[in-house]
Amino acid sequence: MPSEYDRILDIVAENPGATVEEITDLAHDRDITDTGIPNLLSNAEGNDDLLEFNGRYWVMRTGKYQFHRYDHPET
């Protein structure tokens, strides 16, 4: 089973722009009972796995979340 950290990253990847409250609700829906979700988000941001802007979170497109090809309209 993936760690809580990885499961939270998956939730954010599936729900870009989610707030801490939304992420917490989605985590509880998936039986993640960790009450330290804000700390997990902070750690993920410090590890450059997440980007936080204006209270909303996005997954950085690295590792398993990266695109398979460069997606730019000029290519």
N, CA, C and O atoms as a Tripos MOL2 file, in Angstrom:
@<TRIPOS>MOLECULE
protein
  300   299    75     0     0
PROTEIN
NO_CHARGES

@<TRIPOS>ATOM
      1 N           0.8470   -1.1820    0.0000 N.3       1 MET1
      2 CA          0.0000    0.0000    0.0000 C.3       1 MET1
      3 C           0.8880    1.2400    0.0000 C.2       1 MET1
      4 O           1.8520    1.3160    0.7630 O.2       1 MET1
      5 N           0.5660    2.2140   -0.8560 N.am      2 PRO2
      6 CA          1.3720    3.4390   -0.8890 C.3       2 PRO2
      7 C           1.3170    4.1750    0.4520 C.2       2 PRO2
      8 O           0.3580    4.0520    1.2150 O.2       2 PRO2
      9 N           2.3560    4.9250    0.7060 N.am      3 SER3
     10 CA          2.3940    5.7020    1.9460 C.3       3 SER3
     11 C           1.3290    6.7970    1.9060 C.2       3 SER3
     12 O           0.8070    7.1330    0.8440 O.2       3 SER3
     13 N           1.0180    7.3410    3.0710 N.am      4 GLU4
     14 CA          0.0400    8.4370    3.1490 C.3       4 GLU4
     15 C           0.4880    9.5990    2.2630 C.2       4 GLU4
     16 O          -0.3350   10.2410    1.6090 O.2       4 GLU4
     17 N           1.7790    9.8640    2.2440 N.am      5 TYR5
     18 CA          2.3450   10.9400    1.4270 C.3       5 TYR5
     19 C           1.9740   10.7320   -0.0390 C.2       5 TYR5
     20 O           1.4640   11.6430   -0.6910 O.2       5 TYR5
     21 N           2.2300    9.5270   -0.5550 N.am      6 ASP6
     22 CA          1.9310    9.2310   -1.9530 C.3       6 ASP6
     23 C           0.4350    9.2800   -2.2300 C.2       6 ASP6
     24 O           0.0130    9.7290   -3.2960 O.2       6 ASP6
     25 N          -0.3600    8.8240   -1.2850 N.am      7 ARG7
     26 CA         -1.8120    8.8370   -1.4710 C.3       7 ARG7
     27 C          -2.3420   10.2710   -1.5260 C.2       7 ARG7
     28 O          -3.2600   10.5670   -2.2910 O.2       7 ARG7
     29 N          -1.7630   11.1610   -0.7110 N.am      8 ILE8
     30 CA         -2.1650   12.5750   -0.7450 C.3       8 ILE8
     31 C          -1.7570   13.1990   -2.0780 C.2       8 ILE8
     32 O          -2.5240   13.9680   -2.6570 O.2       8 ILE8
     33 N          -0.5590   12.8770   -2.5710 N.am      9 LEU9
     34 CA         -0.1420   13.3850   -3.8820 C.3       9 LEU9
     35 C          -1.1020   12.9280   -4.9700 C.2       9 LEU9
     36 O          -1.4440   13.7010   -5.8650 O.2       9 LEU9
     37 N          -1.5380   11.6740   -4.8980 N.am     10 ASP10
     38 CA         -2.4980   11.1640   -5.8770 C.3      10 ASP10
     39 C          -3.8070   11.9470   -5.8250 C.2      10 ASP10
     40 O          -4.3870   12.2620   -6.8640 O.2      10 ASP10
     41 N          -4.2710   12.2590   -4.6220 N.am     11 ILE11
     42 CA         -5.5130   13.0260   -4.4740 C.3      11 ILE11
     43 C          -5.3650   14.4050   -5.1040 C.2      11 ILE11
     44 O          -6.2580   14.8650   -5.8150 O.2      11 ILE11
     45 N          -4.2460   15.0600   -4.8480 N.am     12 VAL12
     46 CA         -4.0320   16.3990   -5.4070 C.3      12 VAL12
     47 C          -3.8880   16.3290   -6.9270 C.2      12 VAL12
     48 O          -4.3790   17.2090   -7.6340 O.2      12 VAL12
     49 N          -3.2210   15.2910   -7.4380 N.am     13 ALA13
     50 CA         -3.0690   15.1370   -8.8840 C.3      13 ALA13
     51 C          -4.4260   14.9600   -9.5620 C.2      13 ALA13
     52 O          -4.6400   15.4510  -10.6710 O.2      13 ALA13
     53 N          -5.3360   14.2610   -8.8970 N.am     14 GLU14
     54 CA         -6.6640   14.0190   -9.4600 C.3      14 GLU14
     55 C          -7.5980   15.2110   -9.2660 C.2      14 GLU14
     56 O          -8.6350   15.2930   -9.9240 O.2      14 GLU14
     57 N          -7.2420   16.1390   -8.3690 N.am     15 ASN15
     58 CA         -8.0900   17.2900   -8.0560 C.3      15 ASN15
     59 C          -7.2540   18.5700   -8.0220 C.2      15 ASN15
     60 O          -7.0950   19.1810   -6.9650 O.2      15 ASN15
     61 N          -6.7190   18.9760   -9.1760 N.am     16 PRO16
     62 CA         -5.8530   20.1510   -9.1900 C.3      16 PRO16
     63 C          -6.5870   21.3970   -8.6960 C.2      16 PRO16
     64 O          -7.7560   21.6200   -9.0100 O.2      16 PRO16
     65 N          -5.8680   22.1970   -7.9180 N.am     17 GLY17
     66 CA         -6.4450   23.4210   -7.3950 C.3      17 GLY17
     67 C          -7.2780   23.2310   -6.1480 C.2      17 GLY17
     68 O          -8.0190   24.1320   -5.7540 O.2      17 GLY17
     69 N          -7.1660   22.0600   -5.5130 N.am     18 ALA18
     70 CA         -7.9530   21.7820   -4.3160 C.3      18 ALA18
     71 C          -7.3730   22.5110   -3.1110 C.2      18 ALA18
     72 O          -6.1670   22.7440   -3.0260 O.2      18 ALA18
     73 N          -8.2550   22.8670   -2.1810 N.am     19 THR19
     74 CA         -7.8440   23.4960   -0.9270 C.3      19 THR19
     75 C          -7.5240   22.4160    0.0980 C.2      19 THR19
     76 O          -7.8080   21.2380   -0.1220 O.2      19 THR19
     77 N          -6.9320   22.8220    1.2240 N.am     20 VAL20
     78 CA         -6.6240   21.8690    2.2900 C.3      20 VAL20
     79 C          -7.8970   21.1690    2.7570 C.2      20 VAL20
     80 O          -7.8920   19.9590    2.9870 O.2      20 VAL20
     81 N          -8.9740   21.9160    2.8970 N.am     21 GLU21
     82 CA        -10.2370   21.3320    3.3470 C.3      21 GLU21
     83 C         -10.7550   20.2970    2.3580 C.2      21 GLU21
     84 O         -11.2150   19.2250    2.7530 O.2      21 GLU21
     85 N         -10.6780   20.6220    1.0700 N.am     22 GLU22
     86 CA        -11.1320   19.6810    0.0460 C.3      22 GLU22
     87 C         -10.2600   18.4290    0.0240 C.2      22 GLU22
     88 O         -10.7620   17.3130   -0.1040 O.2      22 GLU22
     89 N          -8.9530   18.6260    0.1490 N.am     23 ILE23
     90 CA         -8.0320   17.4910    0.1630 C.3      23 ILE23
     91 C          -8.3070   16.6100    1.3750 C.2      23 ILE23
     92 O          -8.3060   15.3840    1.2670 O.2      23 ILE23
     93 N          -8.5430   17.2330    2.5320 N.am     24 THR24
     94 CA         -8.8390   16.4770    3.7490 C.3      24 THR24
     95 C         -10.1220   15.6710    3.5870 C.2      24 THR24
     96 O         -10.1680   14.4990    3.9630 O.2      24 THR24
     97 N         -11.1610   16.2860    3.0340 N.am     25 ASP25
     98 CA        -12.4220   15.5700    2.8070 C.3      25 ASP25
     99 C         -12.2250   14.3900    1.8530 C.2      25 ASP25
    100 O         -12.7290   13.2940    2.0970 O.2      25 ASP25
    101 N         -11.4870   14.6250    0.7650 N.am     26 LEU26
    102 CA        -11.2330   13.5500   -0.1920 C.3      26 LEU26
    103 C         -10.3960   12.4360    0.4400 C.2      26 LEU26
    104 O         -10.6070   11.2580    0.1530 O.2      26 LEU26
    105 N          -9.4520   12.8100    1.2960 N.am     27 ALA27
    106 CA         -8.6260   11.8230    1.9790 C.3      27 ALA27
    107 C          -9.4890   10.9620    2.8990 C.2      27 ALA27
    108 O          -9.3270    9.7420    2.9380 O.2      27 ALA27
    109 N         -10.3990   11.5870    3.6360 N.am     28 HIS28
    110 CA        -11.2800   10.8250    4.5210 C.3      28 HIS28
    111 C         -12.1960    9.8960    3.7200 C.2      28 HIS28
    112 O         -12.5160    8.7960    4.1720 O.2      28 HIS28
    113 N         -12.6160   10.3380    2.5310 N.am     29 ASP29
    114 CA        -13.4290    9.4800    1.6660 C.3      29 ASP29
    115 C         -12.6590    8.2330    1.2350 C.2      29 ASP29
    116 O         -13.2610    7.2050    0.9230 O.2      29 ASP29
    117 N         -11.3240    8.3230    1.2190 N.am     30 ARG30
    118 CA        -10.4690    7.1990    0.8160 C.3      30 ARG30
    119 C          -9.8640    6.4870    2.0230 C.2      30 ARG30
    120 O          -8.8800    5.7590    1.8960 O.2      30 ARG30
    121 N         -10.4540    6.7000    3.1780 N.am     31 ASP31
    122 CA        -10.0190    6.0400    4.4140 C.3      31 ASP31
    123 C          -8.6060    6.4110    4.8520 C.2      31 ASP31
    124 O          -7.9160    5.6090    5.4810 O.2      31 ASP31
    125 N          -8.1830    7.6150    4.5230 N.am     32 ILE32
    126 CA         -6.9210    8.1360    5.0460 C.3      32 ILE32
    127 C          -7.2830    8.8960    6.3080 C.2      32 ILE32
    128 O          -7.9250    9.9450    6.2520 O.2      32 ILE32
    129 N          -6.8710    8.3660    7.4330 N.am     33 THR33
    130 CA         -7.2810    8.9390    8.7110 C.3      33 THR33
    131 C          -6.2040    9.8260    9.3230 C.2      33 THR33
    132 O          -6.3700   10.3140   10.4410 O.2      33 THR33
    133 N          -5.1200   10.0370    8.6190 N.am     34 ASP34
    134 CA         -4.0330   10.8700    9.1210 C.3      34 ASP34
    135 C          -4.5330   12.2960    9.3360 C.2      34 ASP34
    136 O          -5.0580   12.9210    8.4150 O.2      34 ASP34
    137 N          -4.3680   12.8040   10.5450 N.am     35 THR35
    138 CA         -4.8060   14.1680   10.8360 C.3      35 THR35
    139 C          -3.7190   15.1890   10.5200 C.2      35 THR35
    140 O          -3.9420   16.3890   10.6760 O.2      35 THR35
    141 N          -2.5580   14.7400   10.0840 N.am     36 GLY36
    142 CA         -1.4550   15.6440    9.7660 C.3      36 GLY36
    143 C          -1.3770   15.9920    8.2960 C.2      36 GLY36
    144 O          -0.2840   16.2090    7.7720 O.2      36 GLY36
    145 N          -2.5110   16.0510    7.6170 N.am     37 ILE37
    146 CA         -2.5250   16.3340    6.1840 C.3      37 ILE37
    147 C          -1.8960   17.6870    5.8660 C.2      37 ILE37
    148 O          -1.1450   17.7750    4.8950 O.2      37 ILE37
    149 N          -2.1650   18.7540    6.6360 N.am     38 PRO38
    150 CA         -1.4710   20.0180    6.3460 C.3      38 PRO38
    151 C           0.0570   19.8740    6.4200 C.2      38 PRO38
    152 O           0.7730   20.5070    5.6430 O.2      38 PRO38
    153 N           0.5550   19.0530    7.3420 N.am     39 ASN39
    154 CA          2.0020   18.8150    7.4220 C.3      39 ASN39
    155 C           2.4980   18.0330    6.2120 C.2      39 ASN39
    156 O           3.5760   18.3150    5.6880 O.2      39 ASN39
    157 N           1.7180   17.0510    5.7670 N.am     40 LEU40
    158 CA          2.0920   16.2970    4.5670 C.3      40 LEU40
    159 C           2.1570   17.2190    3.3550 C.2      40 LEU40
    160 O           3.0730   17.1190    2.5390 O.2      40 LEU40
    161 N           1.1810   18.1150    3.2430 N.am     41 LEU41
    162 CA          1.1730   19.0650    2.1320 C.3      41 LEU41
    163 C           2.3820   19.9930    2.2020 C.2      41 LEU41
    164 O           3.0000   20.2920    1.1810 O.2      41 LEU41
    165 N           2.7120   20.4410    3.3960 N.am     42 SER42
    166 CA          3.8660   21.3150    3.5840 C.3      42 SER42
    167 C           5.1640   20.5770    3.2150 C.2      42 SER42
    168 O           6.0340   21.1410    2.5510 O.2      42 SER42
    169 N           5.2860   19.3290    3.6450 N.am     43 ASN43
    170 CA          6.4680   18.5380    3.2960 C.3      43 ASN43
    171 C           6.5570   18.3270    1.7900 C.2      43 ASN43
    172 O           7.6390   18.4340    1.2120 O.2      43 ASN43
    173 N           5.4390   18.0290    1.1560 N.am     44 ALA44
    174 CA          5.4170   17.8100   -0.2890 C.3      44 ALA44
    175 C           5.7980   19.0860   -1.0340 C.2      44 ALA44
    176 O           6.4880   19.0390   -2.0520 O.2      44 ALA44
    177 N           5.3450   20.2180   -0.5200 N.am     45 GLU45
    178 CA          5.7110   21.4960   -1.1390 C.3      45 GLU45
    179 C           7.2130   21.7330   -0.9840 C.2      45 GLU45
    180 O           7.8690   22.1870   -1.9210 O.2      45 GLU45
    181 N           7.7540   21.4300    0.1870 N.am     46 GLY46
    182 CA          9.1850   21.5750    0.4220 C.3      46 GLY46
    183 C          10.0170   20.6400   -0.4300 C.2      46 GLY46
    184 O          11.1620   20.9510   -0.7600 O.2      46 GLY46
    185 N           9.4520   19.4950   -0.7910 N.am     47 ASN47
    186 CA         10.1400   18.5180   -1.6510 C.3      47 ASN47
    187 C           9.9350   18.8140   -3.1360 C.2      47 ASN47
    188 O          10.3820   18.0450   -3.9870 O.2      47 ASN47
    189 N           9.2660   19.9140   -3.4490 N.am     48 ASP48
    190 CA          8.9450   20.2940   -4.8340 C.3      48 ASP48
    191 C           8.0560   19.2800   -5.5240 C.2      48 ASP48
    192 O           8.1170   19.1310   -6.7440 O.2      48 ASP48
    193 N           7.2200   18.5730   -4.7530 N.am     49 ASP49
    194 CA          6.2350   17.6710   -5.3330 C.3      49 ASP49
    195 C           4.9070   18.3890   -5.5390 C.2      49 ASP49
    196 O           4.1220   18.0090   -6.4080 O.2      49 ASP49
    197 N           4.6540   19.4200   -4.7470 N.am     50 LEU50
    198 CA          3.4250   20.2100   -4.8430 C.3      50 LEU50
    199 C           3.7570   21.6830   -4.9950 C.2      50 LEU50
    200 O           4.8210   22.1540   -4.5940 O.2      50 LEU50
    201 N           2.8200   22.3830   -5.5810 N.am     51 LEU51
    202 CA          2.8780   23.8310   -5.6730 C.3      51 LEU51
    203 C           1.6410   24.3730   -4.9730 C.2      51 LEU51
    204 O           0.5270   23.9280   -5.2470 O.2      51 LEU51
    205 N           1.8310   25.3280   -4.0720 N.am     52 GLU52
    206 CA          0.7050   25.9690   -3.3890 C.3      52 GLU52
    207 C           0.6560   27.4150   -3.8330 C.2      52 GLU52
    208 O           1.6580   28.1290   -3.7880 O.2      52 GLU52
    209 N          -0.5190   27.8380   -4.2610 N.am     53 PHE53
    210 CA         -0.7270   29.2330   -4.6290 C.3      53 PHE53
    211 C          -2.1280   29.6290   -4.2150 C.2      53 PHE53
    212 O          -3.1110   28.9870   -4.5850 O.2      53 PHE53
    213 N          -2.1990   30.6960   -3.4420 N.am     54 ASN54
    214 CA         -3.4810   31.2530   -3.0360 C.3      54 ASN54
    215 C          -4.3450   30.2200   -2.3070 C.2      54 ASN54
    216 O          -5.5640   30.1840   -2.4750 O.2      54 ASN54
    217 N          -3.6900   29.3780   -1.4930 N.am     55 GLY55
    218 CA         -4.4220   28.3980   -0.7060 C.3      55 GLY55
    219 C          -4.8670   27.1670   -1.4580 C.2      55 GLY55
    220 O          -5.6470   26.3730   -0.9330 O.2      55 GLY55
    221 N          -4.3870   26.9900   -2.6830 N.am     56 ARG56
    222 CA         -4.7620   25.8420   -3.5040 C.3      56 ARG56
    223 C          -3.5040   25.0950   -3.9170 C.2      56 ARG56
    224 O          -2.4300   25.6840   -4.0360 O.2      56 ARG56
    225 N          -3.6460   23.7870   -4.1360 N.am     57 TYR57
    226 CA         -2.4910   22.9220   -4.3860 C.3      57 TYR57
    227 C          -2.5690   22.2370   -5.7450 C.2      57 TYR57
    228 O          -3.6350   21.8390   -6.2130 O.2      57 TYR57
    229 N          -1.3900   22.1190   -6.3580 N.am     58 TRP58
    230 CA         -1.2250   21.4020   -7.6160 C.3      58 TRP58
    231 C          -0.0050   20.5060   -7.4950 C.2      58 TRP58
    232 O           0.9520   20.8410   -6.7980 O.2      58 TRP58
    233 N          -0.0380   19.3520   -8.1810 N.am     59 VAL59
    234 CA          1.1050   18.4510   -8.2140 C.3      59 VAL59
    235 C           2.0740   18.9440   -9.2710 C.2      59 VAL59
    236 O           1.6750   19.3020  -10.3790 O.2      59 VAL59
    237 N           3.3500   18.9580   -8.9190 N.am     60 MET60
    238 CA          4.3810   19.2810   -9.8980 C.3      60 MET60
    239 C           4.4870   18.0900  -10.8460 C.2      60 MET60
    240 O           4.4440   16.9430  -10.4030 O.2      60 MET60
    241 N           4.6210   18.3430  -12.1090 N.am     61 ARG61
    242 CA          4.6380   17.2630  -13.0990 C.3      61 ARG61
    243 C           6.0240   16.6400  -13.1840 C.2      61 ARG61
    244 O           6.7520   16.8230  -14.1590 O.2      61 ARG61
    245 N           6.3700   15.8930  -12.1260 N.am     62 THR62
    246 CA          7.6390   15.1750  -12.0670 C.3      62 THR62
    247 C           7.3540   13.7380  -11.6710 C.2      62 THR62
    248 O           6.2380   13.4010  -11.2740 O.2      62 THR62
    249 N           8.3590   12.9030  -11.7820 N.am     63 GLY63
    250 CA          8.1960   11.5090  -11.3740 C.3      63 GLY63
    251 C           7.0680   10.8340  -12.1250 C.2      63 GLY63
    252 O           6.9780   10.9370  -13.3480 O.2      63 GLY63
    253 N           6.2080   10.1440  -11.3950 N.am     64 LYS64
    254 CA          5.1220    9.4110  -12.0570 C.3      64 LYS64
    255 C           4.0400   10.3350  -12.5970 C.2      64 LYS64
    256 O           3.1620    9.8820  -13.3310 O.2      64 LYS64
    257 N           4.0810   11.6160  -12.2540 N.am     65 TYR65
    258 CA          3.0670   12.5570  -12.7110 C.3      65 TYR65
    259 C           3.4890   13.3190  -13.9640 C.2      65 TYR65
    260 O           2.7130   14.1160  -14.4920 O.2      65 TYR65
    261 N           4.7150   13.0830  -14.4470 N.am     66 GLN66
    262 CA          5.1820   13.8450  -15.5960 C.3      66 GLN66
    263 C           4.4700   13.4030  -16.8710 C.2      66 GLN66
    264 O           3.9920   12.2730  -16.9690 O.2      66 GLN66
    265 N           4.4090   14.2960  -17.8310 N.am     67 PHE67
    266 CA          3.8040   13.9870  -19.1120 C.3      67 PHE67
    267 C           4.7640   13.1090  -19.9080 C.2      67 PHE67
    268 O           5.9810   13.1970  -19.7410 O.2      67 PHE67
    269 N           4.2200   12.2770  -20.7610 N.am     68 HIS68
    270 CA          5.0470   11.3890  -21.5680 C.3      68 HIS68
    271 C           5.6870   12.1170  -22.7430 C.2      68 HIS68
    272 O           6.6830   11.6460  -23.2930 O.2      68 HIS68
    273 N           5.1350   13.2440  -23.1300 N.am     69 ARG69
    274 CA          5.7360   14.0390  -24.1890 C.3      69 ARG69
    275 C           5.4720   15.5020  -23.8830 C.2      69 ARG69
    276 O           4.5660   15.8410  -23.1210 O.2      69 ARG69
    277 N           6.2650   16.3490  -24.4820 N.am     70 TYR70
    278 CA          6.1280   17.7810  -24.2780 C.3      70 TYR70
    279 C           4.8250   18.2510  -24.9150 C.2      70 TYR70
    280 O           4.6330   18.1060  -26.1220 O.2      70 TYR70
    281 N           3.9420   18.8080  -24.1160 N.am     71 ASP71
    282 CA          2.6220   19.1980  -24.5930 C.3      71 ASP71
    283 C           2.5690   20.7180  -24.7730 C.2      71 ASP71
    284 O           2.1590   21.4540  -23.8750 O.2      71 ASP71
    285 N           2.9860   21.1540  -25.9320 N.am     72 HIS72
    286 CA          3.0120   22.5820  -26.2290 C.3      72 HIS72
    287 C           2.4340   22.7860  -27.6150 C.2      72 HIS72
    288 O           2.7550   22.0370  -28.5370 O.2      72 HIS72
    289 N           1.5780   23.7990  -27.7770 N.am     73 PRO73
    290 CA          0.9080   23.9820  -29.0690 C.3      73 PRO73
    291 C           1.8620   24.2400  -30.2440 C.2      73 PRO73
    292 O           1.4730   24.0460  -31.3950 O.2      73 PRO73
    293 N           3.0810   24.6670  -29.9810 N.am     74 GLU74
    294 CA          4.0220   24.9680  -31.0630 C.3      74 GLU74
    295 C           4.7710   23.7440  -31.5510 C.2      74 GLU74
    296 O           5.5250   23.8330  -32.5200 O.2      74 GLU74
    297 N           4.5790   22.5870  -30.8950 N.am     75 THR75
    298 CA          5.3220   21.3900  -31.3280 C.3      75 THR75
    299 C           4.5010   20.5460  -32.2470 C.2      75 THR75
    300 O           4.9650   19.5030  -32.7070 O.2      75 THR75
@<TRIPOS>BOND
     1     1     2 1
     2     2     3 1
     3     3     4 2
     4     3     5 am
     5     5     6 1
     6     6     7 1
     7     7     8 2
     8     7     9 am
     9     9    10 1
    10    10    11 1
    11    11    12 2
    12    11    13 am
    13    13    14 1
    14    14    15 1
    15    15    16 2
    16    15    17 am
    17    17    18 1
    18    18    19 1
    19    19    20 2
    20    19    21 am
    21    21    22 1
    22    22    23 1
    23    23    24 2
    24    23    25 am
    25    25    26 1
    26    26    27 1
    27    27    28 2
    28    27    29 am
    29    29    30 1
    30    30    31 1
    31    31    32 2
    32    31    33 am
    33    33    34 1
    34    34    35 1
    35    35    36 2
    36    35    37 am
    37    37    38 1
    38    38    39 1
    39    39    40 2
    40    39    41 am
    41    41    42 1
    42    42    43 1
    43    43    44 2
    44    43    45 am
    45    45    46 1
    46    46    47 1
    47    47    48 2
    48    47    49 am
    49    49    50 1
    50    50    51 1
    51    51    52 2
    52    51    53 am
    53    53    54 1
    54    54    55 1
    55    55    56 2
    56    55    57 am
    57    57    58 1
    58    58    59 1
    59    59    60 2
    60    59    61 am
    61    61    62 1
    62    62    63 1
    63    63    64 2
    64    63    65 am
    65    65    66 1
    66    66    67 1
    67    67    68 2
    68    67    69 am
    69    69    70 1
    70    70    71 1
    71    71    72 2
    72    71    73 am
    73    73    74 1
    74    74    75 1
    75    75    76 2
    76    75    77 am
    77    77    78 1
    78    78    79 1
    79    79    80 2
    80    79    81 am
    81    81    82 1
    82    82    83 1
    83    83    84 2
    84    83    85 am
    85    85    86 1
    86    86    87 1
    87    87    88 2
    88    87    89 am
    89    89    90 1
    90    90    91 1
    91    91    92 2
    92    91    93 am
    93    93    94 1
    94    94    95 1
    95    95    96 2
    96    95    97 am
    97    97    98 1
    98    98    99 1
    99    99   100 2
   100    99   101 am
   101   101   102 1
   102   102   103 1
   103   103   104 2
   104   103   105 am
   105   105   106 1
   106   106   107 1
   107   107   108 2
   108   107   109 am
   109   109   110 1
   110   110   111 1
   111   111   112 2
   112   111   113 am
   113   113   114 1
   114   114   115 1
   115   115   116 2
   116   115   117 am
   117   117   118 1
   118   118   119 1
   119   119   120 2
   120   119   121 am
   121   121   122 1
   122   122   123 1
   123   123   124 2
   124   123   125 am
   125   125   126 1
   126   126   127 1
   127   127   128 2
   128   127   129 am
   129   129   130 1
   130   130   131 1
   131   131   132 2
   132   131   133 am
   133   133   134 1
   134   134   135 1
   135   135   136 2
   136   135   137 am
   137   137   138 1
   138   138   139 1
   139   139   140 2
   140   139   141 am
   141   141   142 1
   142   142   143 1
   143   143   144 2
   144   143   145 am
   145   145   146 1
   146   146   147 1
   147   147   148 2
   148   147   149 am
   149   149   150 1
   150   150   151 1
   151   151   152 2
   152   151   153 am
   153   153   154 1
   154   154   155 1
   155   155   156 2
   156   155   157 am
   157   157   158 1
   158   158   159 1
   159   159   160 2
   160   159   161 am
   161   161   162 1
   162   162   163 1
   163   163   164 2
   164   163   165 am
   165   165   166 1
   166   166   167 1
   167   167   168 2
   168   167   169 am
   169   169   170 1
   170   170   171 1
   171   171   172 2
   172   171   173 am
   173   173   174 1
   174   174   175 1
   175   175   176 2
   176   175   177 am
   177   177   178 1
   178   178   179 1
   179   179   180 2
   180   179   181 am
   181   181   182 1
   182   182   183 1
   183   183   184 2
   184   183   185 am
   185   185   186 1
   186   186   187 1
   187   187   188 2
   188   187   189 am
   189   189   190 1
   190   190   191 1
   191   191   192 2
   192   191   193 am
   193   193   194 1
   194   194   195 1
   195   195   196 2
   196   195   197 am
   197   197   198 1
   198   198   199 1
   199   199   200 2
   200   199   201 am
   201   201   202 1
   202   202   203 1
   203   203   204 2
   204   203   205 am
   205   205   206 1
   206   206   207 1
   207   207   208 2
   208   207   209 am
   209   209   210 1
   210   210   211 1
   211   211   212 2
   212   211   213 am
   213   213   214 1
   214   214   215 1
   215   215   216 2
   216   215   217 am
   217   217   218 1
   218   218   219 1
   219   219   220 2
   220   219   221 am
   221   221   222 1
   222   222   223 1
   223   223   224 2
   224   223   225 am
   225   225   226 1
   226   226   227 1
   227   227   228 2
   228   227   229 am
   229   229   230 1
   230   230   231 1
   231   231   232 2
   232   231   233 am
   233   233   234 1
   234   234   235 1
   235   235   236 2
   236   235   237 am
   237   237   238 1
   238   238   239 1
   239   239   240 2
   240   239   241 am
   241   241   242 1
   242   242   243 1
   243   243   244 2
   244   243   245 am
   245   245   246 1
   246   246   247 1
   247   247   248 2
   248   247   249 am
   249   249   250 1
   250   250   251 1
   251   251   252 2
   252   251   253 am
   253   253   254 1
   254   254   255 1
   255   255   256 2
   256   255   257 am
   257   257   258 1
   258   258   259 1
   259   259   260 2
   260   259   261 am
   261   261   262 1
   262   262   263 1
   263   263   264 2
   264   263   265 am
   265   265   266 1
   266   266   267 1
   267   267   268 2
   268   267   269 am
   269   269   270 1
   270   270   271 1
   271   271   272 2
   272   271   273 am
   273   273   274 1
   274   274   275 1
   275   275   276 2
   276   275   277 am
   277   277   278 1
   278   278   279 1
   279   279   280 2
   280   279   281 am
   281   281   282 1
   282   282   283 1
   283   283   284 2
   284   283   285 am
   285   285   286 1
   286   286   287 1
   287   287   288 2
   288   287   289 am
   289   289   290 1
   290   290   291 1
   291   291   292 2
   292   291   293 am
   293   293   294 1
   294   294   295 1
   295   295   296 2
   296   295   297 am
   297   297   298 1
   298   298   299 1
   299   299   300 2
@<TRIPOS>SUBSTRUCTURE
     1 MET1         2 RESIDUE 1 A MET
     2 PRO2         6 RESIDUE 1 A PRO
     3 SER3        10 RESIDUE 1 A SER
     4 GLU4        14 RESIDUE 1 A GLU
     5 TYR5        18 RESIDUE 1 A TYR
     6 ASP6        22 RESIDUE 1 A ASP
     7 ARG7        26 RESIDUE 1 A ARG
     8 ILE8        30 RESIDUE 1 A ILE
     9 LEU9        34 RESIDUE 1 A LEU
    10 ASP10       38 RESIDUE 1 A ASP
    11 ILE11       42 RESIDUE 1 A ILE
    12 VAL12       46 RESIDUE 1 A VAL
    13 ALA13       50 RESIDUE 1 A ALA
    14 GLU14       54 RESIDUE 1 A GLU
    15 ASN15       58 RESIDUE 1 A ASN
    16 PRO16       62 RESIDUE 1 A PRO
    17 GLY17       66 RESIDUE 1 A GLY
    18 ALA18       70 RESIDUE 1 A ALA
    19 THR19       74 RESIDUE 1 A THR
    20 VAL20       78 RESIDUE 1 A VAL
    21 GLU21       82 RESIDUE 1 A GLU
    22 GLU22       86 RESIDUE 1 A GLU
    23 ILE23       90 RESIDUE 1 A ILE
    24 THR24       94 RESIDUE 1 A THR
    25 ASP25       98 RESIDUE 1 A ASP
    26 LEU26      102 RESIDUE 1 A LEU
    27 ALA27      106 RESIDUE 1 A ALA
    28 HIS28      110 RESIDUE 1 A HIS
    29 ASP29      114 RESIDUE 1 A ASP
    30 ARG30      118 RESIDUE 1 A ARG
    31 ASP31      122 RESIDUE 1 A ASP
    32 ILE32      126 RESIDUE 1 A ILE
    33 THR33      130 RESIDUE 1 A THR
    34 ASP34      134 RESIDUE 1 A ASP
    35 THR35      138 RESIDUE 1 A THR
    36 GLY36      142 RESIDUE 1 A GLY
    37 ILE37      146 RESIDUE 1 A ILE
    38 PRO38      150 RESIDUE 1 A PRO
    39 ASN39      154 RESIDUE 1 A ASN
    40 LEU40      158 RESIDUE 1 A LEU
    41 LEU41      162 RESIDUE 1 A LEU
    42 SER42      166 RESIDUE 1 A SER
    43 ASN43      170 RESIDUE 1 A ASN
    44 ALA44      174 RESIDUE 1 A ALA
    45 GLU45      178 RESIDUE 1 A GLU
    46 GLY46      182 RESIDUE 1 A GLY
    47 ASN47      186 RESIDUE 1 A ASN
    48 ASP48      190 RESIDUE 1 A ASP
    49 ASP49      194 RESIDUE 1 A ASP
    50 LEU50      198 RESIDUE 1 A LEU
    51 LEU51      202 RESIDUE 1 A LEU
    52 GLU52      206 RESIDUE 1 A GLU
    53 PHE53      210 RESIDUE 1 A PHE
    54 ASN54      214 RESIDUE 1 A ASN
    55 GLY55      218 RESIDUE 1 A GLY
    56 ARG56      222 RESIDUE 1 A ARG
    57 TYR57      226 RESIDUE 1 A TYR
    58 TRP58      230 RESIDUE 1 A TRP
    59 VAL59      234 RESIDUE 1 A VAL
    60 MET60      238 RESIDUE 1 A MET
    61 ARG61      242 RESIDUE 1 A ARG
    62 THR62      246 RESIDUE 1 A THR
    63 GLY63      250 RESIDUE 1 A GLY
    64 LYS64      254 RESIDUE 1 A LYS
    65 TYR65      258 RESIDUE 1 A TYR
    66 GLN66      262 RESIDUE 1 A GLN
    67 PHE67      266 RESIDUE 1 A PHE
    68 HIS68      270 RESIDUE 1 A HIS
    69 ARG69      274 RESIDUE 1 A ARG
    70 TYR70      278 RESIDUE 1 A TYR
    71 ASP71      282 RESIDUE 1 A ASP
    72 HIS72      286 RESIDUE 1 A HIS
    73 PRO73      290 RESIDUE 1 A PRO
    74 GLU74      294 RESIDUE 1 A GLU
    75 THR75      298 RESIDUE 1 A THR
